[in-house]
Amino acid sequence: MVLKNIQVIVNKNTIGEIDFIIFDKKYNDFIHVELVYKYYIYENRFAKELDRYIGPNRNDTLVKKLTKLKNKQLPLLFKDETQKYLKAVSYTHLR
């Protein structure tokens, strides 16, 4: 593990957080890892299978979480702000 819990901040606003950056010695490359754990209740009254997994507060759903991961958390790595930050931090941590 090279870095963990990296908050990406732009103009004093947190635009996201990267959970882990690890280094794969076999392939000589960095890997971005997002760790997600949640508990969902299975409700069989919904037509679509994925819609049946809802959070305990009934507002959160597995579909919402997957959408957030796909559209916000995973693309965060490729934003210019994140790349600049990672280059600066990696330089410090990897020396």
Residue, then its C-alpha position, 0 to 999 in steps of 0.5 A: m500500500v502506497l497511499k490511503n484515504i486520499q481526500v481530493i480538495v479543490n478550493k477548500n472543497t472535498i470533491g472525493e476520496i480515494d481509499f487506497i493506492i497500491f503498487d503491484k510489484k509483479y506488473n510494476d504499476f499502481i492500482h486504485v482500490e475502492l473499499v465498499y461495504k454496506y448492509y442491504i435488506y432484500e425486498n422481494r416486492f420490487a420487479k427488478e432484482l437489483d432494485r430489491y436490495i435496499g439499505p436499512n434507512r430505506n433511502d439507500t439502495l444497491v443501485k444508488k451505490l453502484t451508480k455513485l461508484k460508477n459516476k463519481q468515485l471511480p472517475l475521481l482518479f482521472k480528474d486533473e485535480t486528482q492527478k496533480y495531487l497524486k503526482a505531488v503526494s506520490y513524489t513525496h511518499l515514493r522517495 
